[in-house]
Amino acid sequence: MDWNDLRYFLALARLGSVRAAGAALGVSHSTVVRRVDALELELRTRLFDRHRDGFVLTDAGERMMPAAVRVEDEVCALTRGAAGHDESLSGTVHLTCCDEYVAGQILEDLRPWCAQHPSVEIAVTTDSRPFNLAKGEADLAVRVLPRDTTPPEYLAGRRLAPIVCVNFVGAAHVERLDPRGGAARWLTIEDRRQLEPLIREGSYPGLPMWGAFSTLHLLVRAAIEGLGLVILPAYVGDAEPGLVRLPEADARHVADIWLLYHPDLRDNARVQAVRGVIREGFERRIARYAGRRTDAPQRSADAPG
């Protein structure tokens, strides 16, 4: 049996959609259908029931899943083991970041290093979902973990910087959105439960919440345009010239940024080198992440800059 056929089977079984499986594998949905059809023909059994809403495993498909997962784990372990001893500075490093602001900083830091090592390619995604590093979905993951928590035991990691949340307002809307007045409100993300404790325990708990913005970039833009007040990581808000801190900034250490990787890749030359560049970049900017900017004058709503 071709291992690649099992990859298509597992992707479709987990996602239930040929389009989603194709996107995850980097192929067209028709390729997924063709490979799964070929596998069913080879095994002489039907692995999926086709429904209008997607693909569902048959009893035969359910019985096949545990063995397919074990094969996947073994192949991934073999791949990591070989890659872990690669001493050449060539190939691709797959990096996933928690947001576009962090990704932009890392790319800035990597630019001179990449110029010195043209045989290394960097592939970057910004995605908050938990990538499976054991299955090779990424080589390095920059992730946000709640304060006082540590990564899973099967991953190696290093704490890079704190995330300190601060209250901000659009620089052009300071007077109109004075939280002591009647027009101010809090802008929110899609899952309001993450912001509710910060608002409730902050200096302006009585202001209503409004809106729902799916990305950090959209939340920043909404605040700059004056749609409301916003709670942001200091490294995001302080870097935006269109935002200033509120008089009561309520700076609070709520989480930490970690650099995670699988222990099998600890000695991979290109992964090790990129880890070093990322770590040094955060060390240089630790004051910014802690909410103590030293590279520019501090701005606030009662002292516009």
C-alpha positions in Angstrom: 0.0 0.0 0.0 1.2 3.5 -0.9 1.8 5.6 2.3 0.6 8.7 0.4 -2.8 7.0 -0.1 -3.1 6.8 3.7 -2.3 10.5 4.0 -5.3 11.3 1.8 -7.5 8.8 3.8 -6.5 10.4 7.1 -7.0 14.0 5.9 -10.5 13.2 4.6 -11.4 11.2 7.7 -10.4 14.0 10.0 -11.8 16.9 8.0 -14.9 15.3 6.4 -14.5 17.5 3.3 -12.5 16.9 0.1 -11.9 20.7 -0.2 -10.6 21.0 3.3 -8.5 17.9 2.9 -7.1 19.2 -0.3 -6.2 22.5 1.2 -4.5 20.8 4.2 -2.5 18.6 1.8 -1.8 21.3 -0.8 -3.6 19.5 -3.6 -6.9 20.0 -5.5 -10.1 18.4 -4.1 -10.3 16.2 -7.2 -6.9 14.7 -6.4 -8.2 13.8 -2.9 -11.3 12.1 -4.5 -9.1 10.2 -7.0 -6.6 8.9 -4.4 -9.3 7.8 -2.0 -11.2 6.1 -4.8 -8.0 4.3 -5.8 -7.4 3.2 -2.2 -11.0 1.8 -1.9 -10.5 0.0 -5.2 -7.2 -1.5 -4.0 -8.7 -2.6 -0.7 -12.0 -3.7 -2.3 -14.0 -2.0 0.4 -15.8 1.2 0.8 -14.1 3.5 3.4 -16.5 6.5 3.2 -20.1 7.2 2.8 -20.7 10.2 0.6 -23.3 12.6 1.9 -24.4 16.1 0.8 -22.7 17.6 3.9 -19.4 15.7 3.4 -17.7 12.3 3.8 -18.3 10.0 6.8 -16.3 6.9 7.6 -17.9 3.5 7.1 -17.4 0.7 9.7 -14.5 -0.5 7.6 -13.0 3.0 7.6 -13.4 3.3 11.3 -11.6 0.0 11.8 -8.8 1.2 9.5 -8.2 4.5 11.4 -6.1 3.2 14.4 -3.7 1.3 12.1 -3.4 4.3 9.7 -2.6 6.6 12.6 0.1 4.3 13.8 1.7 4.2 10.4 1.5 8.0 10.2 3.2 8.3 13.6 6.0 5.9 12.6 6.6 7.7 9.2 6.7 11.1 11.0 9.1 9.8 13.6 11.4 8.4 10.8 11.2 11.7 9.0 12.0 13.8 12.2 14.8 11.4 13.1 16.5 11.9 9.7 15.9 15.7 9.7 17.1 16.0 13.3 20.7 15.1 12.2 20.8 17.3 9.1 23.8 19.5 9.5 23.4 21.4 6.3 22.2 25.0 6.1 19.9 24.4 3.3 16.2 23.4 2.8 13.0 24.9 4.2 12.1 26.0 7.8 8.4 26.0 8.4 7.4 28.6 11.0 3.9 29.4 12.4 3.3 32.6 14.3 0.6 33.8 16.7 -0.1 37.0 14.8 1.1 39.2 11.9 2.9 41.7 14.2 5.1 39.0 15.6 5.6 37.5 12.2 6.7 40.8 10.8 9.2 41.3 13.5 10.7 37.8 12.9 10.9 38.5 9.2 12.7 41.7 9.9 15.2 39.9 12.0 15.7 37.0 9.6 16.3 39.2 6.5 20.1 39.7 7.0 20.5 36.0 8.1 18.6 34.8 5.0 20.9 37.0 2.8 23.9 35.1 4.3 22.3 31.7 3.8 20.5 31.7 0.4 20.0 28.0 0.4 17.5 28.2 3.3 13.9 29.1 2.6 11.5 30.4 5.2 7.8 29.4 5.1 5.6 31.5 7.5 2.0 31.2 8.4 0.0 33.3 11.0 -2.4 31.0 12.6 -3.5 30.6 16.2 -4.6 27.0 15.9 -2.4 24.3 17.5 -0.1 22.9 14.8 0.9 19.3 15.3 4.7 19.6 15.4 5.1 15.8 15.9 3.5 15.3 12.5 5.6 17.9 10.8 3.0 20.6 10.3 5.6 23.1 11.3 9.2 23.1 12.4 8.9 26.0 14.8 5.8 27.5 16.4 5.6 30.9 18.1 2.6 30.6 20.4 0.8 32.4 23.2 0.4 30.4 26.4 -1.6 31.6 29.5 0.6 33.1 32.2 2.2 30.5 34.5 1.6 27.6 32.1 4.2 25.5 30.3 4.2 23.7 26.9 3.2 20.1 26.6 5.9 17.7 27.8 6.4 16.2 24.3 7.6 19.6 23.0 10.7 21.6 23.7 10.2 25.3 24.3 11.6 28.6 25.4 9.7 31.5 26.9 10.4 34.6 24.7 8.5 37.5 26.2 5.5 38.5 28.3 2.3 39.7 26.8 1.2 42.8 28.7 -2.3 44.1 27.8 -2.9 47.8 27.8 -6.0 50.1 27.2 -5.8 52.2 24.0 -7.8 54.7 22.1 -7.6 56.2 18.6 -5.2 59.2 18.7 -7.7 61.3 16.7 -10.6 60.4 19.0 -9.3 61.0 22.5 -11.8 63.6 23.5 -14.9 62.0 21.9 -14.1 58.6 23.4 -13.2 59.8 26.9 -14.1 56.8 29.0 -15.4 59.2 31.7 -17.9 60.5 29.2 -20.9 58.9 27.6 -19.7 57.8 24.1 -17.0 55.3 24.9 -17.4 51.6 24.5 -15.1 48.6 24.3 -14.3 46.9 21.0 -14.3 43.1 21.3 -13.0 40.0 19.5 -15.2 37.1 18.4 -14.8 35.3 21.7 -15.7 37.9 24.3 -15.0 35.6 27.2 -11.3 36.4 26.8 -11.9 40.1 27.3 -14.6 40.1 29.9 -12.3 39.6 32.9 -9.9 42.3 31.8 -12.8 44.8 31.4 -14.5 43.8 34.6 -11.3 44.1 36.7 -10.0 47.2 34.9 -10.5 50.9 35.4 -13.5 51.2 33.2 -15.8 48.2 33.9 -19.0 50.0 33.3 -18.5 50.6 29.6 -20.5 48.4 27.2 -18.9 46.0 24.7 -19.5 46.4 21.0 -18.6 44.6 17.8 -16.7 41.4 17.1 -13.4 41.5 15.1 -11.8 38.2 13.9 -8.2 39.3 13.6 -5.9 41.5 15.7 -5.3 43.7 12.6 -9.0 44.4 12.2 -9.3 45.2 15.9 -6.5 47.7 15.6 -8.0 49.3 12.5 -11.4 49.6 14.2 -9.8 51.4 17.2 -7.8 53.8 14.9 -11.0 54.7 13.1 -12.6 55.6 16.4 -15.2 52.8 16.7 -14.3 52.4 20.4 -11.7 51.7 23.0 -9.5 48.6 22.8 -7.4 46.4 25.0 -4.3 45.3 23.1 -0.9 43.8 23.8 1.6 46.6 24.4 3.8 45.5 21.6 0.9 46.0 19.2 -0.7 49.2 20.5 2.5 51.1 21.3 3.8 50.5 17.8 0.8 52.0 16.1 1.1 55.8 15.6 -2.7 56.0 15.3 -3.2 54.8 18.9 -2.4 56.2 22.4 -2.8 54.8 25.8 -5.7 55.8 28.0 -5.0 57.7 31.2 -5.6 54.5 33.2 -3.7 52.1 31.0 -4.2 49.1 33.3 -1.0 47.3 32.1 -1.4 43.6 33.0 0.7 40.6 32.3 -1.8 38.0 31.0 0.2 35.5 29.0 3.6 34.7 27.5 5.0 34.1 24.0 6.8 30.8 23.6 9.0 29.3 20.9 8.1 25.7 20.5 9.7 22.8 18.5 9.9 19.0 18.6 12.9 17.7 20.5 13.9 15.5 17.5 14.7 18.7 15.6 16.9 20.2 18.3 20.1 19.6 16.4 18.9 20.3 12.9 21.3 23.0 11.7 18.8 25.3 9.9 16.1 25.0 12.5 18.7 25.6 15.3 20.0 28.7 13.5 16.5 30.2 12.9 15.7 29.5 16.6 18.7 31.6 17.6 17.7 34.5 15.4 14.2 34.6 16.8 15.4 34.4 20.4 17.9 37.2 20.0 15.2 39.4 18.3 12.9 39.0 21.3 15.7 39.6 23.8 16.5 43.0 22.1 12.8 44.0 22.3 11.9 42.6 25.8 11.1 46.1 27.1 8.6 46.7 24.3 6.8 43.4 25.1 6.8 44.2 28.8 5.1 47.6 28.1 8.2 49.6 28.8 9.1 51.2 25.5 12.7 52.5 25.4 13.0 53.1 21.6 10.4 55.9 21.4 8.7 58.4 23.7 5.8 57.0 25.6 2.4 58.4 24.4 -0.8 58.6 26.4 -4.3 60.1 25.9 -3.6 62.8 28.5 -0.2 63.6 26.9 -0.7 63.2 23.1 2.5 62.6 21.1 
